[in-house]
Amino acid sequence: MVQLIVGRKGKGKTKQLLDKVNSEVKNISGNIVYLDKSTKHMYELNNKVRLIDVSQCQIENSSEFVGFVCGIISQDHDLQQMYFDSFLKIACLENADITATIKKLEKISEAAEVDFILSVSLDEAELPEGMKEKVIISL
């Protein structure tokens, strides 16, 4: 399953994402990974959550990002959830259509049984058709 937290920059998406991951870590038995553009939020995350600073990984396009996500999943068979903060930036999708990448993540989610929760810096009205049903929080 792919879920979206949407809203313009500065609306509080990261706080919502951090609150969600820190509450979920108490309720699930598997592992959680949190991908971000820096380690800025390291101390706000529960220590059971694995934080990965994507800016250190030389990802140059959305296909490489999807491959990176698959690599993480292949190394952790207990992985249950992945959180993507600043999704447009870390997936190299700023000013681009997110539909194809989200569809790939949906297929990966179903096959690997890993849920993806994404923070997307777009208003709900700016989302492509078919993506609006994935919104869980709109700020």
JODA-V671922 format. One record per helix or strand of 2 or more residues. SS is the DSSP state (alpha for helix, beta for strand). FROM is the first residue (numbers start at 1). LEN is the number of residues. If there is no record, write none. Layout:
ss=(SS	SS)
from=(FROM	FROM)
len=(LEN	LEN)
//
This chain:
ss=(beta	alpha	beta	alpha	beta	alpha	alpha	beta	alpha	alpha	beta	alpha	alpha	beta)
from=(2	13	31	42	49	54	62	79	87	99	115	124	132	135)
len=(5	12	6	3	5	3	14	6	4	14	6	3	3	4)
//
